[in-house]
Amino acid sequence: MNNKNKFINDSDTDIENSCKLIREKNILYFIREITKALVSTRSIEEMSKMVYTFLKNSYGDCTIGLAVNYPKEKKISDCFFFENNERLDFEEILYSEGSASKLLKAVLNKKEYIYEKQTRNSPSVFIGRIPSATFFAPLIIEKDVIGAFTFQIYERDLFSIEEIAVCQELIPFMTIALNNTLQNKQILMTNKILERHSKYDDLTGIYNRRFFYESFHNIYKSSISKNENSFLYLMDLNNFKGVNDNFGHFVGDQALIEVAEVLTKLFLKKGEVGRYGGDEFLCGITKISKEDAVELGEKIIKEIENLNIVYNNSGGKVSISIGILKLNSKKDLRDYFLKLDENLYIAKKSTTSKIFIS
């Protein structure tokens, strides 16, 4: 080899090494940036798309997938796969599918798997096009497999060492991000449950007494300031104890649910409905006249009678008594309840009407 050719070869090698160093530097930079973003994200879909974009821009046409493992339900679900810049539909994978799914195999065996060249001919479960090479890895935290990851390519039959190394570099951060997402999801679900329990009666699904006060108090205050009428209803089911005593609490509970449904229907978009406690209900309404308030009470009585709730074997029907009070000042809503309770007492003792309003 003459010196000239040697010089050219050395130059080519230097350029190649320089390009390699630049590429490695860029890859390290992007890995650092994506790992920061991964750990802070709270969406599995966002996380999946982020990894897909990074790997596609770095290595060409590919598919990536992230999925959540549900060992109690024996399935992999909440799968987020991306290909051709779009999310792919992917149904859950049941444990019963076994090794037919390489993604599932990685989860169950807690191992990484690489399939090259022979991938097209091997039995597996793929989404979209059939890849030339595939990489599957479990996402493990404290010995528990919380999910799985796959990287699939099409333009080459073999992965480069760099591709696998980068995926392995990303896996711990995907695991942390997925775990954070699942924990946040669990916290949100718990908060929703707690919020529901703090607002709604467990049996009937209508407001509990405490939240009824809070909700209707604001409505009533606004109504009074606009010189609009506001009315409170306190209702009690007559002879309801007989339902529980003669037919059991399950039948009694069903009856209370039906009564709540009637009240919800009659006050729909007009007022608020709550359970005061036991077989007593509390409702509030604004923007109606005193005559309309009484007419609404009469509708309630008729609807409850139509439910045909009996309290003994002789066919005695449960009825309802209603105390109604017109609110006329800006005092606290609770301050009206002594008078409201008196109105209900008068209604229950009346032999001519089961409604008393003042």
Phi, psi and omega per residue, in radians:
M1 nan 2.261 3.098
N2 -1.370 2.915 -3.085
N3 -1.099 -0.553 -3.121
K4 -1.137 -0.836 3.133
N5 -1.118 -0.664 3.116
K6 -1.085 -0.705 3.132
F7 -1.094 -0.740 3.131
I8 -1.110 -0.783 -3.136
N9 -1.104 -0.738 3.115
D10 -1.100 -0.684 3.126
S11 -1.123 -0.752 3.116
D12 -1.062 -0.725 3.136
T13 -1.133 -0.738 3.126
D14 -1.092 -0.761 3.126
I15 -1.097 -0.758 -3.137
E16 -1.099 -0.750 3.121
N17 -1.149 -0.668 3.119
S18 -1.127 -0.763 3.120
C19 -1.089 -0.692 3.136
K20 -1.118 -0.746 3.131
L21 -1.114 -0.737 3.122
I22 -1.095 -0.771 -3.141
R23 -1.099 -0.794 3.130
E24 -1.065 -0.681 3.124
K25 -1.135 -0.751 3.123
N26 -1.129 -0.741 3.134
I27 -1.081 -0.779 3.123
L28 -1.076 -0.682 3.117
Y29 -1.110 -0.826 -3.115
F30 -1.154 -0.656 3.094
I31 -1.073 -0.774 3.134
R32 -1.067 -0.740 -3.124
E33 -1.205 -0.739 -3.094
I34 -1.237 -0.593 3.122
T35 -1.156 -0.631 3.064
K36 -1.073 -0.812 -3.116
A37 -1.162 -0.693 -3.119
L38 -1.054 -0.843 -3.065
V39 -1.122 -0.498 -3.096
S40 -1.561 -0.237 -3.075
T41 -1.330 2.665 -3.140
R42 -2.123 0.207 -3.114
S43 -2.180 2.224 3.125
I44 -1.122 -0.680 3.138
E45 -1.115 -0.778 3.129
E46 -1.092 -0.739 3.125
M47 -1.074 -0.800 -3.124
S48 -1.085 -0.786 -3.122
K49 -1.139 -0.623 3.132
M50 -1.109 -0.820 3.135
V51 -1.146 -0.733 3.137
Y52 -1.039 -0.836 -3.114
T53 -1.072 -0.742 -3.141
F54 -1.106 -0.851 -3.097
L55 -1.210 -0.641 3.123
K56 -1.151 -0.786 3.138
N57 -1.159 -0.501 -3.099
S58 -1.487 -0.645 -2.960
Y59 -2.262 0.043 3.083
G60 1.703 -2.947 -3.056
D61 -0.902 2.242 -3.098
C62 -2.779 3.006 2.969
T63 -2.233 2.415 2.998
I64 -2.228 2.705 3.120
G65 -2.520 2.480 3.004
L66 -2.197 2.404 -3.135
A67 -2.488 2.738 -3.127
V68 -1.794 2.394 3.110
N69 -1.633 2.296 3.091
Y70 -2.117 1.471 -3.059
P71 -1.079 -0.597 3.132
K72 -1.132 -0.673 3.119
E73 -1.532 -0.089 3.138
K74 0.972 0.981 3.126
K75 -2.770 2.808 2.939
I76 -1.899 2.254 -3.075
S77 -2.517 -2.979 -3.088
D78 0.865 0.893 -3.065
C79 -1.492 2.267 3.112
F80 -2.122 1.799 -3.140
F81 -1.970 2.458 3.117
F82 -2.212 2.376 3.100
E83 -2.676 2.482 -3.122
N84 0.900 0.676 3.109
N85 1.124 0.313 3.129
E86 -2.275 2.655 3.042
R87 -1.389 2.401 3.137
L88 -1.734 2.534 3.044
D89 -1.259 2.343 -3.091
F90 -2.547 2.073 3.140
E91 -1.421 2.876 -3.141
E92 -1.123 2.686 3.105
I93 -1.935 2.123 -3.138
L94 -1.496 2.545 3.113
Y95 -0.983 -0.509 -3.101
S96 -1.111 -0.294 3.119
E97 -1.259 -0.344 3.073
G98 1.009 -2.418 -3.029
S99 -1.313 -0.029 3.059
A100 -1.062 -0.454 3.066
S101 -1.931 2.048 3.128
K102 -1.176 -0.528 3.093
L103 -1.107 -0.768 3.110
L104 -1.146 -0.679 3.137
K105 -1.042 -0.716 3.114
A106 -1.104 -0.659 3.135
V107 -1.200 -0.888 -3.050
L108 -1.180 -0.612 -3.109
N109 -1.653 -0.118 -3.131
K110 0.969 0.744 -3.106
K111 -2.355 2.711 2.998
E112 -1.505 2.545 3.104
Y113 -2.337 2.381 3.072
I114 -2.132 2.240 3.106
Y115 -2.133 2.082 -3.116
E116 -2.222 2.634 3.118
K117 1.089 -1.055 -3.059
Q118 -1.409 0.020 -3.071
T119 -0.949 -0.733 -3.068
R120 -1.057 -0.530 -3.070
N121 -1.725 -0.061 -3.096
S122 -1.596 2.487 3.126
P123 -1.175 2.286 3.140
S124 -2.899 3.110 3.088
V125 -1.995 2.018 -3.134
F126 -2.107 2.750 3.080
I127 -2.004 2.382 3.140
G128 1.272 -2.428 -3.114
R129 -1.270 2.753 3.081
I130 -1.454 2.174 -3.053
P131 -1.405 2.927 3.081
S132 -1.536 -0.538 3.124
A133 -2.599 2.520 -3.089
T134 -2.366 2.586 3.098
F135 -2.242 2.258 -3.135
F136 -2.192 2.407 -3.129
A137 -2.563 2.425 3.037
P138 -1.369 2.657 3.031
L139 -1.862 1.905 -2.956
I140 -2.024 2.327 3.023
I141 -2.359 2.148 -3.097
E142 0.893 0.846 3.077
K143 1.244 -0.053 3.109
D144 -1.734 2.294 3.084
V145 -1.467 1.920 -3.097
I146 -1.660 -0.224 -3.132
G147 -3.066 -2.930 -3.119
A148 -2.591 2.737 -3.122
F149 -2.328 2.488 3.022
T150 -2.378 2.520 3.085
F151 -2.249 2.190 -3.045
Q152 -2.291 2.368 -3.120
I153 -2.109 2.874 -3.016
Y154 -2.257 -0.464 -2.988
E155 -1.477 -0.316 -3.121
R156 -2.358 2.682 3.132
D157 -1.518 -0.205 -3.097
L158 -2.266 2.528 3.006
F159 -1.377 2.592 2.957
S160 -1.393 2.754 3.100
I161 -1.032 -0.642 -3.114
E162 -1.112 -0.734 -3.114
E163 -1.027 -0.838 -3.132
I164 -1.153 -0.720 3.137
A165 -1.071 -0.723 3.135
V166 -1.145 -0.773 3.104
C167 -1.034 -0.775 3.131
Q168 -1.144 -0.537 3.075
E169 -1.193 -0.632 -3.100
L170 -1.382 -0.467 -3.015
I171 -0.970 -0.817 3.123
P172 -1.023 -0.631 -3.114
F173 -1.330 -0.600 3.027
M174 -1.119 -0.667 3.135
T175 -1.114 -0.808 3.112
I176 -1.084 -0.783 -3.126
A177 -1.100 -0.766 3.134
L178 -1.130 -0.729 3.121
N179 -1.095 -0.748 3.090
N180 -1.056 -0.743 -3.134
T181 -1.091 -0.786 -3.125
L182 -1.149 -0.678 3.111
Q183 -1.160 -0.731 3.097
N184 -1.094 -0.693 3.109
K185 -1.090 -0.733 3.128
Q186 -1.143 -0.709 3.116
I187 -1.099 -0.757 3.128
L188 -1.077 -0.747 3.119
M189 -1.100 -0.762 3.127
T190 -1.091 -0.749 3.127
N191 -1.094 -0.671 3.115
K192 -1.135 -0.715 3.115
I193 -1.113 -0.794 -3.140
L194 -1.115 -0.697 3.124
E195 -1.103 -0.728 3.132
R196 -1.110 -0.769 3.136
H197 -1.135 -0.521 -3.120
S198 -1.355 -0.312 -3.071
K199 -1.931 -0.588 -2.946
Y200 -2.017 2.594 3.038
D201 -1.249 2.276 -3.048
D202 -1.076 -0.640 -3.056
L203 -1.382 -0.916 -2.965
T204 -1.640 -0.355 -3.132
G205 1.444 -0.027 3.077
I206 -1.575 3.037 -3.126
Y207 -0.995 2.507 2.941
N208 -1.397 3.003 -3.036
R209 -1.039 -0.789 -3.070
R210 -1.076 -0.804 -3.090
F211 -1.310 -0.482 3.059
F212 -1.052 -0.804 3.099
Y213 -0.945 -0.867 -3.073
E214 -1.099 -0.769 -3.071
S215 -1.255 -0.898 -3.055
F216 -1.312 -0.420 3.121
H217 -1.015 -0.773 -3.140
N218 -1.162 -0.680 3.132
I219 -1.142 -0.788 -3.106
Y220 -1.146 -0.732 3.128
K221 -1.060 -0.757 3.116
S222 -1.111 -0.700 -3.129
S223 -1.144 -0.774 3.138
I224 -1.081 -0.703 -3.125
S225 -1.145 -0.381 3.126
K226 -1.738 0.186 -3.117
N227 1.032 0.614 3.070
E228 -1.739 2.615 3.128
N229 -1.259 2.503 3.045
S230 -2.337 2.418 -3.118
F231 -2.321 2.467 3.012
L232 -1.901 2.464 3.100
Y233 -2.098 2.237 2.975
L234 -2.054 2.153 -3.003
M235 -2.160 2.513 -3.134
D236 -2.356 2.312 3.114
L237 -1.396 2.238 -3.118
N238 -1.492 2.350 3.124
N239 1.146 0.361 -3.082
F240 -1.186 -0.517 3.135
K241 -0.964 -0.597 3.138
G242 -1.094 -0.514 3.124
V243 -1.112 -0.860 3.141
N244 -1.153 -0.743 -3.087
D245 -1.169 -0.689 -3.035
N246 -1.636 -0.483 -3.037
F247 -2.174 -0.074 3.088
G248 1.697 2.778 -3.061
H249 -1.238 -0.442 3.098
F250 -1.099 -0.786 3.104
V251 -1.129 -0.702 3.105
G252 -1.086 -0.732 3.119
D253 -1.095 -0.744 3.121
Q254 -1.080 -0.658 3.118
A255 -1.130 -0.731 3.125
L256 -1.124 -0.651 3.095
I257 -1.108 -0.731 -3.141
E258 -1.156 -0.699 3.101
V259 -1.097 -0.756 3.119
A260 -1.064 -0.666 3.119
E261 -1.138 -0.695 3.105
V262 -1.086 -0.826 -3.116
L263 -1.129 -0.705 3.117
T264 -1.070 -0.725 3.136
K265 -1.136 -0.769 -3.074
L266 -1.270 -0.509 -3.118
F267 -1.758 0.089 -3.079
L268 -0.943 2.185 3.112
K269 1.077 0.162 3.128
K270 -2.027 -0.437 -3.073
G271 -2.913 -2.839 -3.104
E272 -2.053 2.615 -3.130
V273 -2.260 2.366 3.113
G274 -2.542 2.849 3.044
R275 -1.732 2.119 -3.104
Y276 -1.334 -0.573 -3.120
G277 2.558 2.509 3.138
G278 1.013 -2.141 3.125
D279 -1.858 0.468 3.107
E280 -1.909 2.439 -3.115
F281 -2.189 2.689 -3.053
L282 -2.279 2.229 3.133
C283 -2.336 2.684 3.090
G284 -2.403 2.545 -3.115
I285 -2.621 2.633 3.131
T286 -2.261 2.998 3.023
K287 1.088 0.570 3.025
I288 -2.310 2.779 3.132
S289 -1.421 2.961 3.102
K290 -1.099 -0.678 3.132
E291 -1.111 -0.729 3.116
D292 -1.171 -0.589 3.119
A293 -1.112 -0.739 3.099
V294 -1.168 -0.735 3.134
E295 -1.065 -0.669 3.093
L296 -1.117 -0.701 3.089
G297 -1.065 -0.693 3.118
E298 -1.142 -0.644 3.083
K299 -1.120 -0.691 3.117
I300 -1.062 -0.823 -3.139
I301 -1.020 -0.779 -3.117
K302 -1.150 -0.755 -3.129
E303 -1.126 -0.697 3.128
I304 -1.168 -0.663 3.096
E305 -1.101 -0.659 -3.136
N306 -1.205 -0.300 3.095
L307 -1.216 -0.369 3.080
N308 1.001 0.856 3.081
I309 -1.487 2.033 -3.120
V310 -1.762 2.590 -3.087
Y311 -1.969 -0.041 3.056
N312 -2.638 3.030 -3.096
N313 -1.270 -0.173 3.117
S314 -1.526 -0.041 3.108
G315 1.526 0.304 3.085
G316 -1.104 2.281 -3.045
K317 -1.628 2.454 2.996
V318 -1.283 2.315 3.078
S319 -2.086 -3.094 -3.121
I320 -2.353 2.447 3.058
S321 -1.929 2.523 -3.015
I322 -2.321 2.162 2.967
G323 -1.760 2.262 -3.120
I324 -2.132 2.388 -3.132
L325 -2.301 2.254 3.052
K326 -1.443 2.255 -3.130
L327 -1.552 2.334 -2.993
N328 -2.368 0.281 3.094
S329 -2.625 -3.075 -3.106
K330 -1.805 0.361 3.130
K331 -1.282 2.946 -3.112
D332 -1.057 2.476 -3.084
L333 -0.985 -0.653 -3.107
R334 -1.122 -0.441 -3.116
D335 -1.183 -0.249 3.138
Y336 -1.497 -0.221 -2.909
F337 -1.265 -0.436 3.070
L338 -1.109 -0.825 3.121
K339 -1.187 -0.690 3.127
L340 -1.086 -0.700 3.122
D341 -1.144 -0.636 3.086
E342 -1.101 -0.736 3.126
N343 -1.088 -0.699 3.096
L344 -1.125 -0.714 3.136
Y345 -1.067 -0.753 3.115
I346 -1.104 -0.729 -3.141
A347 -1.100 -0.691 -3.119
K348 -1.201 -0.559 -3.106
K349 -1.492 -0.232 -3.084
S350 -1.216 2.453 3.107
T351 -1.710 -0.148 -3.080
T352 -1.908 -0.570 -3.111
S353 -2.516 2.536 3.114
K354 -1.722 0.330 3.115
I355 -2.225 2.353 2.989
F356 -2.358 2.267 -3.120
I357 -2.247 2.507 3.061
S358 -2.577 nan nan
